[in-house]
Structures are given as C-alpha cells and as structure tokens.
Amino acid sequence: MTNPYNEQMPDDPGAPEATDEQYVSPNQAESLADEAAESEALATDEDPLLAADADLEDAAEIADAEVNPDADGDGAVSDIELQLAERTESLQRVSAEYANYRRRTERERSQAGDNAKAKFATQLLPLLDDLDLAEQHGDLSDGPMKAFADKFRAIVSGQGITEFGAEGDEFNPEIHEAVQDLSQGDTKVVGTVLRKGYMIGDRLVRNAMVIIADPAEQAGEPEAGTTE
C-alpha cells in the first residue's frame, strides 16, 4: 500500500496546472492554435492542379505580352533598357515553351488514362453481352443473378463506360454497324439491336451492331401506300 505522503509534491501546489486537470499552458495553447490554423489552411487551399493550370495561363499571357524597350518612358532606349527587353523576351519564350510542355504532358497523361479504361472496358464487354442475353431470356428477373448484374453494371458505369444503341435511335454509320438495311426511305433508324455499343466519354470502344429500319416501321405505323 502506497503512502500518499511519500508522493512527490509539486513545486507550486497552488499553480493552475497543479489544481486544474484541464489547464492548458500558454505554450500548449500556442501549439494548438498553430495546428488549427494549419488545418484550416489545408482545408481552404485550392486544388494544386487548378493552381498549376492558372500558372500556365498566366505564363501564356506573359509570353504573349509585348515588351516595351523604353522602360522609363523617356522616349529614348538606352543600352541597359535594350538588354533588359531582350532578356525579358527570352524569358517569355521560355515561359511559353514550358506552358506548352505542361499542356502536352497533361494531354498525354489524360490520353493514357483513357487508353487504360478502354482496354479495361474491352475485357468486360463479353460479360456485359452475356448479361444482356440472360436478361432477354428472363434469367435476371430476380434472385442472386439480378443482384450481381446490378452491381456489375454499377461498377462499369462508375468507370465512365456508357452503352448506346437502342431501337428507334437515328442511324449513325460512325457508331452503328449495320448488318442489314430494311429501310426504304432516306431517314434511317435503328430497327433491331443485335449487340450494344459502348463508349468512354467521347471515345468509341465498340460499335453497336444493328438492323436498319424506317421510322414508320419503328413507330408501328403503316408505310405510305399500304393498308392495315
């Protein structure tokens, strides 16, 4: 059993730190204030990428600015002013080259990401086709397969992969692959979808395989000159 009288007494028993368990010393308060200020600054700082883009725009504006060799505006250009103008123009050219390099690098990095997503999407297309066939046969009406299909399609959609090719859509030879043309008029629409197409943003991953039809046939209306 410990003797409380043997415990070491504080140097100043009446000091706030000895009598108040929640006492915060001035040094601790200053440290806490610094931490709070730093956290607030991090929370309110703008996106570094956006800041970099703004820097690039500023650099481009500086590069396009015309240099006036008459720095003091006295109407005469001294040797020092001429040298300063030449150095300024050189700096502007370097800034413009750097801005162009950064833009090209960002564009190439974005294209590399799109290529990786397109490759990923291509590997998933057979599974999506199987799900479409299963849905057509009524195998996805309920149960575990429907739950799996919903989650799988949500993952695909989350990657920016979108499907296209629906009956009644205007036929577009750039994204639709026609295996048969049953239309007779100038206006052509998608009559039957044999296989859906997919895109990532504006990038085409796979054409939709379709059969072309007339809009009247697609809407269930009789063609001109025919009777029901």
Secondary structure, 3 states (H helix, E strand, C coil): CCCHHHCCCCCCCCCHHHHCCCCCCHHHHHHHHHHHHHHHHHHHCCCHHHHHHHHHHHHHHHHHCCCCCCCCCCCCCCHHHHHHHHHHHHHHHHHHHHHHHHHHHHHHHHHHHHHHHHHHHHHHHHHHHHHHHHHHCCCCCCCHHHHHHHHHHHHHHHCCEEEECCCCCECCCCCEEEEEECCCCCCCEEEEEEECEEEECCEEEECEEEEEECHHHHHCCCCCCCCC
